[in-house]
Amino acid sequence: MVENLTTLTNAPLTSADAIAITHRTDDYTSVAYRGSDGQIYELYQNIISDPVWHVGGPGNLAGAPTASSAPDAYVRHDDTYSILYTADNGHIIELHLTDTWHQHDLTALAGAPLATVSVRPSAYRRADGVNAVVYRGTNGHMIELYNFSGTTWQWGDLTALAQ
């Protein structure tokens, strides 16, 4: 059976064809997307304890800026669920769920170059356990934001490092 989740949950329509699907650490399956209003939304379901799909607005709940890109999502090294996107101003924004939704401007925290607007960042946990986000900078270089456990966000120019 095919279900239209936006219709089923009465969720805002999407404005980007790319979405992020993640299995959160709290046993929920999450579908994150950019709505037609530029906000980040999440459709989520716990197939074991709560099989009904729900819609939430983590971007609105965290007071985050509007998105110019589709989001990406991952589970950080500290088992925190995180959604990342490029904001209209070229900053990489992280929405993360602990007890409530929070937001951080990773570009500002790291002092990193701006991202190309509308280009989706890619988030992942590296093999060494480091949180990382890769994006295309406005200078055309590939930039990595990274965070070791207990440290602040830092950045590196992967294009320059690779020569």
Secondary structure, DSSP 8 states (H G I E B T S, - for coil): ----HHHHHT---BS-S--EEEE-TTS-EEEEEEBTTS-EEEEEEETTTEEEEEEE-HHHHHT---BSS--EEEE-TTS-EEEEEEBTTS-EEEEEESSSEEEEEHHHHHT---B-TT---EEEE-TTS-EEEEEEBTTS-EEEEEE-TTS--EEEEHHHHH-
